[in-house]
Amino acid sequence: MAIKRTKAEKKVAYDKKLCQLLDEYTKVLIAVADNVGSNQLQEIRKGLRGDSIVLMGKNTLIRRCIKVHAEQTGNKEFLELMPLLVGNVGLIFTKGDLKEVREEVAKYKVGAPARVGLVAPVDVVVPPGNTGLDPSQTSFFQVLNIPTKINKGTVEIITPVELIKKGDKVGSSESALLAKLGIRPFSYGLVITNVYDSGSVFSPEVLDLTEEDLMEKFASGVSMVASVSLAISYPTIAAAPHMFLNGYKNVLAVAVETEYSYPHADKIKEYLKDPSKFAVAAPVAAADSGAAAPAASKEEVKEEPEEESDGDLGMSLFD
């Protein structure tokens, strides 16, 4: 017979386990566990077994353990988790890829009926079609202003009806009707709300960013830095190429307008004196790009006799 531990012993064991996890892991997912049953939570633990551990508990106890661990070890990074411990939340300690772990957690959702008083997480739409209910049940549909008709002794919904909007509380009539129709409109599971990684806390949407997104945001940031630097004439690495180019343009403009000159400026002055040279340079480039076309056409002409000889050979074999 197993000896039942006291509350004090359970707290000591929990504190020891949490401190051990804080020592071993650097990545944590904070998940809301509203409307998640024990069986569902057990399935999630099985699915994450290997590189992740799900830890549930009272927020006050978790805060105390984190605070004591920070005092004992001097590692205060996990103190960033304390403001996030609000409501019915749990911690998922992991050594795997954060995005993959979040996707694995999202798989374990269970359908749930619309109970009275619940806040709808999604819009609930009743689809048209035969409900299988007898005509005596039409009162439910009339109360909710759902158009119906009697077809072959059963109630049939004519058009789709948005029964509950997202954010609204489920009423008794809506709950009873959905139960009679066998519709379980809601699904619940662990919802990742925040991500902790080596002292940094960020939104889970960051995990969806790709390398292309990061490069685009980086390029946008560099562009903004360069713009500000040019506007206030403050030199930075981002603005340096533009500053050199603008400076060269100014020097060239001075050389063109004055007798001062240098080799590159001489070329520009020569073109400005004789604009026809601009027109001569363009056809030369076009001729270089189209030089390969005649050669290709000659090769095609040479290949035609080979195709004819193949046809002749085929005909001789046929004869």
NORPE-V343307 format. One record per pair of residues at least 12 apart in sequence whose ideal C-beta (glycine too) atoms are under 7 Angstrom apart, sorted by the first residue. I is the first residue (numbers start at 1). J is the second residue. Records with the same first field share a line. If there is no record, write none. Layout:
I = J + J
This chain:
11 = 61
14 = 57 + 61
15 = 65
18 = 55 + 62 + 65
19 = 65 + 69
21 = 53 + 55 + 93
22 = 69 + 78
25 = 93 + 94 + 95
26 = 197 + 198
27 = 94 + 98 + 196 + 197
28 = 81 + 91 + 92 + 93 + 196
29 = 92 + 94 + 98 + 101 + 102 + 192 + 195
30 = 84 + 89 + 91 + 193 + 194 + 196
31 = 89 + 90 + 92 + 105 + 190 + 191 + 192 + 193
32 = 87 + 88 + 89 + 191 + 193
33 = 56 + 88 + 89 + 90 + 190
34 = 88
35 = 112 + 188
36 = 188 + 189 + 190
40 = 108 + 110
43 = 108
44 = 105 + 108 + 190
47 = 104 + 107 + 108
48 = 101 + 104
51 = 94 + 95 + 96
52 = 92 + 93 + 94 + 96 + 101
53 = 93
54 = 90 + 92
55 = 90 + 91 + 93
56 = 90
59 = 85
62 = 85
63 = 82 + 85
66 = 78 + 79 + 81 + 82
77 = 199
80 = 196 + 199 + 201
81 = 196
84 = 194
90 = 190
92 = 105
98 = 195 + 197 + 207
99 = 207
102 = 192 + 204 + 207
105 = 190 + 192
106 = 189
108 = 189
109 = 187 + 188 + 189
110 = 187 + 188 + 189
111 = 184 + 187
112 = 184 + 186 + 187 + 188
113 = 178 + 179 + 184
114 = 164 + 170 + 174 + 175 + 178 + 185 + 186
115 = 170 + 175
116 = 170 + 171 + 172 + 175
117 = 169 + 170
118 = 169 + 170
119 = 167 + 169
120 = 164 + 165 + 166 + 167 + 168 + 170
121 = 166 + 186
122 = 166
123 = 162 + 164 + 165 + 166
124 = 163 + 164 + 185
125 = 160 + 161 + 162 + 163
126 = 146 + 157 + 160 + 161 + 163
127 = 160
128 = 157 + 158 + 159 + 160
129 = 156 + 157
130 = 151 + 154 + 156
131 = 154 + 155 + 156 + 157 + 181
132 = 154
133 = 154 + 155 + 180
134 = 153 + 154
135 = 150 + 155
137 = 155 + 180
138 = 155
140 = 173 + 176 + 177 + 180
141 = 155
143 = 173
144 = 163 + 173 + 174 + 177
146 = 161
147 = 159
192 = 204
195 = 207
222 = 238
225 = 238
226 = 238 + 239 + 242
230 = 242
252 = 265 + 268
256 = 268 + 269 + 272
